[in-house]
Amino acid sequence: MSRPAGGKDTPGWAGALQLSSTWAIWRGAVGDAAVHRHFAAQAVLSAEPLTVHDAEGRGASAHCVLIDPLAPHRLAAAPSAELIFLEPSRCVAAELEAKLRQVRQMRSIALLRGSLGEEFWTGWLSSPTPAPRPLDSRLQAAILQLEDDLPEGPTPLKRAAAVAGLSPERFRHLFAEEVGLPYRRFLLWRRLRLAAEHLLAGRDATVAAHAAGFADAAHLARTLRATFGVTASQLHLATPSA
């Protein structure tokens, strides 16, 4: 199921965005109008070499272009590509690891580096795949509570910590250590997924934004832009993944 993209300011976007808890995948045509940057690390995969420009206009072309978090960039228009966005945490989600294995094996790779401290892909490519491990049961309980609360509003860290039986400070540290990203970032992805579900159900952007805890449609649009570099009007939205 998808909804038509109606954006006119960035022609060329036609495809679908799949949202999960800590990652998203865009599949389809791409077309960027301006240099932008976002917090998510990005992998751009294409059957034909695709060009990505940096802030100075220098182009890098490859079948796989890896873009570090907050690295300014602009994608050249392409008829077909796969864009993978993921949180720059120390762990890649297990369901995405299989997809990214092909990146490690590609010969045609270009890298747009981020600023010092934001160099995600260099470390990821050189490190072994981490072995999966079960999540702390206290955090599992907090995440289940988060899912229950989302229709009514985001779960504050203090409430999540109480469900886990931990102090807010201990919960914050344990969550980042076990899950691999801060609780607020994890919650943001859950809220974006909830907003996508409402958009798929045919509700307008204002209703979707309020349902997911955003102030208004403009707040949701800004968050989508900051996370993925595009707005809801430029996208088709695929059924969100579990």
Secondary structure, DSSP 8 states (H G I E B T S, - for coil): -------SSSTT-EEEEEE-SSEEEEEEEE---S-B--SSEEEEEEEEEEEEEETT--EEEEEEEEE-TT--EEE--EEEEEEEEE--SSS--HHHHHHHHHHHH-S-EEEE--STT--HHHHHHHS---------HHHHHHHHHHHHHTTT----HHHHHHHHTS-HHHHHHHHHHHHSS-HHHHHHHHHHHHHHHHHHTT--HHHHHHHTT-SSHHHHHHHHHHHHSS-GGG--B-----
